[in-house]
Amino acid sequence: MKRQLLGMIVSMIGLSAVAQKQNLSFGPTAGFGHAWMSNTTNGKYKPAGNVGVSLLYSASPHIGFGADLKFSIEGNKTQTGIREVENTLNYVRVPLKVIYFFGEYGDRMRPKLAVGPSFGFLVGGNREISDNDGLVSKVDAKDIYKGFDAGIGALAGLNYRLIKNTWFVAEVNYYNGLTNINQVANLNNKNRNIGLNIGVNFGIGTATKTSN
C-alpha cells in the first residue's frame, strides 16, 4: 500500500512538472518592414529587418512579459531631385513587452496586444549618397548618429499552438523612437519603423502552471 501511494505521488509530481512547461517559452524570431526618421522630407521605402530570439513568461492566462534580443536594420531613405540619401543603421535592440492575451488558456489560437520600451545600441551601418551617375559618398553611421536609441514599441499579433508546448508567433510591430539620434546639434531625428515578425516559441518550463 505504501509503495502504491508513493508511486501515485511520484506520478502526480511528474504530471505537474509537465504542466508547468507551458509557462516559460523561448525561440527564434525574424521580421521585415519599413523604416524612416522623423523630421525628414521626400521619404522613400527603406527596407528594415531583424533577426534574434524571444523569451516569454506568462504570469497568468491573460498577462505575459516578454524580452527580445535582436540584430535590427533600421534607418531611412530620402530623395531630392537626382540625389538619393540612404542611412542604414544597424542596432542590437532589446525590446521589453507587457502582453495581454485574449481567449482562454488551452485555446489553440491566442490573439494578443503588447506594449513596452525598446533600447537600441548602434553597432554599424553607413550613409550613402548617390545620384544618376552612382555612388557619390559613403560615411560610417557612427560618425553621424548617436550610439544609443530608446523608444516605445507596440504590437498586435497571435500565438498559434502547433503541437504541445510549441507555438507559431506572428506579430505586426510599430516602433516610435523617443530620443534624438543625430549627433548634429540643430538636427532632431528619431527612429520609426513598422513591420511583420514571425517566430516559433518552445516551452522550456517554469514554476507555475498557467500559460499563454
Contacts in CASP RR format, 6 or more apart in sequence:
PFRMAT RR
TARGET T0000
AUTHOR 0000-0000-0000
METHOD contacts of the structure
MODEL  1
MKRQLLGMIVSMIGLSAVAQKQNLSFGPTAGFGHAWMSNTTNGKYKPAGN
VGVSLLYSASPHIGFGADLKFSIEGNKTQTGIREVENTLNYVRVPLKVIY
FFGEYGDRMRPKLAVGPSFGFLVGGNREISDNDGLVSKVDAKDIYKGFDA
GIGALAGLNYRLIKNTWFVAEVNYYNGLTNINQVANLNNKNRNIGLNIGV
NFGIGTATKTSN
16 209 0 8 1.000
19 209 0 8 1.000
20 205 0 8 1.000
20 206 0 8 1.000
20 207 0 8 1.000
20 208 0 8 1.000
20 209 0 8 1.000
21 165 0 8 1.000
21 203 0 8 1.000
21 204 0 8 1.000
21 205 0 8 1.000
21 206 0 8 1.000
22 58 0 8 1.000
22 165 0 8 1.000
22 203 0 8 1.000
22 205 0 8 1.000
22 206 0 8 1.000
22 209 0 8 1.000
22 210 0 8 1.000
22 211 0 8 1.000
22 212 0 8 1.000
23 57 0 8 1.000
23 58 0 8 1.000
23 205 0 8 1.000
23 206 0 8 1.000
23 207 0 8 1.000
23 208 0 8 1.000
23 209 0 8 1.000
23 210 0 8 1.000
23 211 0 8 1.000
24 55 0 8 1.000
24 56 0 8 1.000
24 57 0 8 1.000
24 58 0 8 1.000
24 203 0 8 1.000
24 204 0 8 1.000
24 205 0 8 1.000
24 206 0 8 1.000
25 55 0 8 1.000
25 56 0 8 1.000
25 165 0 8 1.000
25 167 0 8 1.000
25 201 0 8 1.000
25 202 0 8 1.000
25 203 0 8 1.000
25 204 0 8 1.000
25 211 0 8 1.000
25 212 0 8 1.000
26 53 0 8 1.000
26 54 0 8 1.000
26 55 0 8 1.000
26 56 0 8 1.000
26 201 0 8 1.000
26 202 0 8 1.000
26 203 0 8 1.000
26 204 0 8 1.000
27 53 0 8 1.000
27 54 0 8 1.000
27 55 0 8 1.000
27 199 0 8 1.000
27 200 0 8 1.000
27 201 0 8 1.000
27 202 0 8 1.000
28 51 0 8 1.000
28 52 0 8 1.000
28 53 0 8 1.000
28 54 0 8 1.000
28 199 0 8 1.000
28 200 0 8 1.000
29 50 0 8 1.000
29 51 0 8 1.000
29 52 0 8 1.000
29 53 0 8 1.000
29 54 0 8 1.000
29 68 0 8 1.000
29 70 0 8 1.000
29 169 0 8 1.000
29 197 0 8 1.000
29 198 0 8 1.000
29 199 0 8 1.000
30 49 0 8 1.000
30 50 0 8 1.000
30 51 0 8 1.000
30 52 0 8 1.000
30 197 0 8 1.000
30 198 0 8 1.000
30 199 0 8 1.000
31 49 0 8 1.000
31 50 0 8 1.000
31 51 0 8 1.000
31 195 0 8 1.000
31 196 0 8 1.000
31 197 0 8 1.000
31 198 0 8 1.000
32 47 0 8 1.000
32 48 0 8 1.000
32 49 0 8 1.000
32 195 0 8 1.000
32 196 0 8 1.000
33 47 0 8 1.000
33 48 0 8 1.000
33 49 0 8 1.000
33 193 0 8 1.000
33 194 0 8 1.000
33 195 0 8 1.000
33 196 0 8 1.000
34 45 0 8 1.000
34 46 0 8 1.000
34 47 0 8 1.000
34 48 0 8 1.000
34 193 0 8 1.000
34 194 0 8 1.000
34 195 0 8 1.000
35 46 0 8 1.000
35 47 0 8 1.000
35 48 0 8 1.000
35 73 0 8 1.000
35 74 0 8 1.000
35 75 0 8 1.000
35 76 0 8 1.000
35 191 0 8 1.000
35 192 0 8 1.000
35 193 0 8 1.000
36 43 0 8 1.000
36 46 0 8 1.000
36 75 0 8 1.000
36 76 0 8 1.000
36 192 0 8 1.000
36 193 0 8 1.000
37 75 0 8 1.000
37 76 0 8 1.000
37 87 0 8 1.000
37 181 0 8 1.000
37 189 0 8 1.000
37 190 0 8 1.000
37 191 0 8 1.000
37 192 0 8 1.000
38 177 0 8 1.000
38 188 0 8 1.000
38 189 0 8 1.000
38 190 0 8 1.000
38 192 0 8 1.000
39 187 0 8 1.000
39 188 0 8 1.000
39 189 0 8 1.000
39 190 0 8 1.000
40 76 0 8 1.000
40 78 0 8 1.000
40 189 0 8 1.000
41 78 0 8 1.000
41 80 0 8 1.000
42 78 0 8 1.000
42 79 0 8 1.000
42 80 0 8 1.000
43 76 0 8 1.000
43 77 0 8 1.000
43 78 0 8 1.000
43 79 0 8 1.000
44 77 0 8 1.000
44 78 0 8 1.000
44 79 0 8 1.000
44 84 0 8 1.000
45 77 0 8 1.000
46 75 0 8 1.000
46 76 0 8 1.000
46 77 0 8 1.000
46 86 0 8 1.000
46 87 0 8 1.000
47 73 0 8 1.000
48 72 0 8 1.000
48 73 0 8 1.000
48 74 0 8 1.000
48 75 0 8 1.000
48 193 0 8 1.000
48 195 0 8 1.000
49 72 0 8 1.000
49 73 0 8 1.000
49 74 0 8 1.000
50 70 0 8 1.000
50 71 0 8 1.000
50 72 0 8 1.000
50 73 0 8 1.000
50 93 0 8 1.000
50 197 0 8 1.000
51 70 0 8 1.000
51 71 0 8 1.000
52 68 0 8 1.000
52 69 0 8 1.000
52 70 0 8 1.000
52 71 0 8 1.000
53 68 0 8 1.000
53 69 0 8 1.000
53 70 0 8 1.000
54 66 0 8 1.000
54 67 0 8 1.000
54 68 0 8 1.000
54 169 0 8 1.000
54 199 0 8 1.000
54 201 0 8 1.000
55 66 0 8 1.000
55 67 0 8 1.000
55 68 0 8 1.000
56 64 0 8 1.000
56 65 0 8 1.000
56 66 0 8 1.000
56 99 0 8 1.000
56 201 0 8 1.000
56 212 0 8 1.000
57 64 0 8 1.000
57 65 0 8 1.000
57 66 0 8 1.000
57 206 0 8 1.000
58 64 0 8 1.000
58 101 0 8 1.000
58 210 0 8 1.000
58 211 0 8 1.000
58 212 0 8 1.000
59 65 0 8 1.000
59 210 0 8 1.000
60 210 0 8 1.000
61 101 0 8 1.000
61 104 0 8 1.000
61 105 0 8 1.000
61 210 0 8 1.000
61 211 0 8 1.000
61 212 0 8 1.000
62 100 0 8 1.000
62 101 0 8 1.000
62 102 0 8 1.000
62 103 0 8 1.000
63 98 0 8 1.000
63 99 0 8 1.000
63 100 0 8 1.000
63 101 0 8 1.000
64 98 0 8 1.000
64 99 0 8 1.000
64 100 0 8 1.000
64 101 0 8 1.000
64 212 0 8 1.000
65 96 0 8 1.000
65 97 0 8 1.000
65 98 0 8 1.000
65 99 0 8 1.000
66 96 0 8 1.000
66 97 0 8 1.000
66 98 0 8 1.000
66 99 0 8 1.000
66 114 0 8 1.000
67 94 0 8 1.000
67 95 0 8 1.000
67 96 0 8 1.000
67 97 0 8 1.000
68 93 0 8 1.000
68 94 0 8 1.000
68 95 0 8 1.000
68 97 0 8 1.000
69 92 0 8 1.000
69 93 0 8 1.000
69 94 0 8 1.000
70 92 0 8 1.000
70 93 0 8 1.000
70 94 0 8 1.000
70 95 0 8 1.000
71 90 0 8 1.000
71 91 0 8 1.000
71 92 0 8 1.000
71 93 0 8 1.000
72 90 0 8 1.000
72 91 0 8 1.000
72 92 0 8 1.000
72 93 0 8 1.000
72 120 0 8 1.000
73 88 0 8 1.000
73 89 0 8 1.000
73 90 0 8 1.000
73 91 0 8 1.000
74 88 0 8 1.000
74 89 0 8 1.000
74 90 0 8 1.000
74 91 0 8 1.000
74 191 0 8 1.000
74 193 0 8 1.000
75 87 0 8 1.000
75 88 0 8 1.000
75 89 0 8 1.000
75 191 0 8 1.000
75 193 0 8 1.000
76 86 0 8 1.000
76 87 0 8 1.000
76 189 0 8 1.000
77 84 0 8 1.000
77 85 0 8 1.000
77 86 0 8 1.000
77 87 0 8 1.000
78 84 0 8 1.000
78 85 0 8 1.000
79 85 0 8 1.000
82 131 0 8 1.000
82 132 0 8 1.000
83 129 0 8 1.000
83 130 0 8 1.000
83 131 0 8 1.000
83 136 0 8 1.000
84 129 0 8 1.000
84 130 0 8 1.000
84 131 0 8 1.000
85 127 0 8 1.000
85 128 0 8 1.000
85 129 0 8 1.000
86 127 0 8 1.000
86 128 0 8 1.000
86 130 0 8 1.000
87 126 0 8 1.000
87 127 0 8 1.000
87 141 0 8 1.000
87 144 0 8 1.000
87 145 0 8 1.000
88 125 0 8 1.000
88 126 0 8 1.000
88 127 0 8 1.000
88 128 0 8 1.000
88 141 0 8 1.000
89 122 0 8 1.000
89 124 0 8 1.000
89 125 0 8 1.000
89 141 0 8 1.000
89 145 0 8 1.000
89 181 0 8 1.000
89 191 0 8 1.000
90 122 0 8 1.000
90 123 0 8 1.000
90 124 0 8 1.000
90 125 0 8 1.000
90 141 0 8 1.000
91 120 0 8 1.000
91 121 0 8 1.000
91 122 0 8 1.000
91 123 0 8 1.000
91 149 0 8 1.000
92 120 0 8 1.000
92 121 0 8 1.000
92 123 0 8 1.000
93 118 0 8 1.000
93 119 0 8 1.000
93 120 0 8 1.000
93 121 0 8 1.000
94 118 0 8 1.000
94 119 0 8 1.000
94 120 0 8 1.000
95 116 0 8 1.000
95 117 0 8 1.000
95 118 0 8 1.000
95 119 0 8 1.000
95 153 0 8 1.000
96 116 0 8 1.000
96 117 0 8 1.000
96 118 0 8 1.000
97 114 0 8 1.000
97 115 0 8 1.000
97 116 0 8 1.000
97 153 0 8 1.000
97 155 0 8 1.000
98 114 0 8 1.000
98 115 0 8 1.000
98 116 0 8 1.000
99 112 0 8 1.000
99 113 0 8 1.000
99 114 0 8 1.000
99 212 0 8 1.000
100 112 0 8 1.000
100 113 0 8 1.000
100 114 0 8 1.000
101 110 0 8 1.000
101 111 0 8 1.000
101 112 0 8 1.000
101 159 0 8 1.000
101 212 0 8 1.000
102 110 0 8 1.000
102 111 0 8 1.000
102 112 0 8 1.000
103 110 0 8 1.000
103 111 0 8 1.000
105 210 0 8 1.000
105 211 0 8 1.000
105 212 0 8 1.000
106 161 0 8 1.000
106 211 0 8 1.000
108 160 0 8 1.000
108 161 0 8 1.000
109 158 0 8 1.000
109 159 0 8 1.000
109 160 0 8 1.000
109 161 0 8 1.000
110 158 0 8 1.000
110 159 0 8 1.000
110 160 0 8 1.000
110 212 0 8 1.000
111 156 0 8 1.000
111 157 0 8 1.000
111 158 0 8 1.000
112 155 0 8 1.000
112 156 0 8 1.000
112 157 0 8 1.000
112 158 0 8 1.000
112 159 0 8 1.000
112 212 0 8 1.000
113 154 0 8 1.000
113 155 0 8 1.000
113 156 0 8 1.000
113 157 0 8 1.000
114 154 0 8 1.000
114 155 0 8 1.000
114 171 0 8 1.000
115 152 0 8 1.000
115 153 0 8 1.000
115 154 0 8 1.000
115 155 0 8 1.000
116 152 0 8 1.000
116 153 0 8 1.000
116 154 0 8 1.000
117 150 0 8 1.000
117 151 0 8 1.000
117 152 0 8 1.000
117 153 0 8 1.000
118 150 0 8 1.000
118 151 0 8 1.000
118 152 0 8 1.000
118 153 0 8 1.000
118 175 0 8 1.000
118 177 0 8 1.000
119 148 0 8 1.000
119 149 0 8 1.000
119 150 0 8 1.000
119 151 0 8 1.000
120 148 0 8 1.000
120 149 0 8 1.000
120 150 0 8 1.000
121 147 0 8 1.000
121 148 0 8 1.000
121 149 0 8 1.000
122 141 0 8 1.000
122 142 0 8 1.000
122 145 0 8 1.000
122 146 0 8 1.000
122 147 0 8 1.000
122 148 0 8 1.000
122 149 0 8 1.000
124 140 0 8 1.000
124 141 0 8 1.000
124 142 0 8 1.000
125 140 0 8 1.000
125 141 0 8 1.000
125 142 0 8 1.000
126 138 0 8 1.000
126 139 0 8 1.000
126 140 0 8 1.000
126 141 0 8 1.000
127 137 0 8 1.000
127 138 0 8 1.000
127 139 0 8 1.000
127 141 0 8 1.000
127 144 0 8 1.000
128 135 0 8 1.000
128 137 0 8 1.000
128 138 0 8 1.000
129 135 0 8 1.000
129 136 0 8 1.000
129 137 0 8 1.000
129 138 0 8 1.000
130 136 0 8 1.000
143 183 0 8 1.000
144 182 0 8 1.000
144 183 0 8 1.000
144 184 0 8 1.000
145 181 0 8 1.000
145 182 0 8 1.000
145 183 0 8 1.000
146 179 0 8 1.000
146 180 0 8 1.000
146 181 0 8 1.000
146 182 0 8 1.000
146 183 0 8 1.000
147 181 0 8 1.000
148 179 0 8 1.000
149 177 0 8 1.000
149 179 0 8 1.000
149 181 0 8 1.000
149 191 0 8 1.000
150 177 0 8 1.000
150 178 0 8 1.000
150 179 0 8 1.000
151 175 0 8 1.000
151 176 0 8 1.000
151 177 0 8 1.000
151 178 0 8 1.000
151 179 0 8 1.000
151 191 0 8 1.000
152 175 0 8 1.000
152 176 0 8 1.000
152 177 0 8 1.000
152 178 0 8 1.000
153 173 0 8 1.000
153 174 0 8 1.000
153 175 0 8 1.000
153 176 0 8 1.000
154 173 0 8 1.000
154 174 0 8 1.000
154 176 0 8 1.000
155 171 0 8 1.000
155 172 0 8 1.000
155 173 0 8 1.000
155 174 0 8 1.000
155 197 0 8 1.000
156 171 0 8 1.000
156 172 0 8 1.000
157 169 0 8 1.000
157 170 0 8 1.000
157 171 0 8 1.000
157 172 0 8 1.000
158 169 0 8 1.000
158 170 0 8 1.000
159 167 0 8 1.000
159 168 0 8 1.000
159 169 0 8 1.000
159 201 0 8 1.000
159 212 0 8 1.000
160 167 0 8 1.000
160 168 0 8 1.000
160 169 0 8 1.000
160 170 0 8 1.000
161 167 0 8 1.000
161 168 0 8 1.000
162 168 0 8 1.000
162 200 0 8 1.000
165 202 0 8 1.000
165 203 0 8 1.000
166 200 0 8 1.000
166 201 0 8 1.000
166 202 0 8 1.000
166 203 0 8 1.000
167 200 0 8 1.000
167 201 0 8 1.000
167 212 0 8 1.000
168 198 0 8 1.000
168 199 0 8 1.000
168 200 0 8 1.000
169 197 0 8 1.000
169 198 0 8 1.000
169 199 0 8 1.000
169 200 0 8 1.000
169 201 0 8 1.000
170 196 0 8 1.000
170 197 0 8 1.000
170 198 0 8 1.000
170 199 0 8 1.000
171 196 0 8 1.000
171 197 0 8 1.000
171 198 0 8 1.000
172 194 0 8 1.000
172 195 0 8 1.000
172 196 0 8 1.000
172 197 0 8 1.000
173 193 0 8 1.000
173 194 0 8 1.000
173 195 0 8 1.000
173 196 0 8 1.000
173 197 0 8 1.000
174 193 0 8 1.000
174 194 0 8 1.000
174 195 0 8 1.000
175 191 0 8 1.000
175 192 0 8 1.000
175 193 0 8 1.000
175 194 0 8 1.000
176 190 0 8 1.000
176 192 0 8 1.000
177 190 0 8 1.000
177 191 0 8 1.000
177 192 0 8 1.000
178 190 0 8 1.000
179 190 0 8 1.000
180 187 0 8 1.000
180 188 0 8 1.000
180 189 0 8 1.000
180 190 0 8 1.000
181 189 0 8 1.000
181 190 0 8 1.000
181 191 0 8 1.000
182 188 0 8 1.000
182 189 0 8 1.000
END
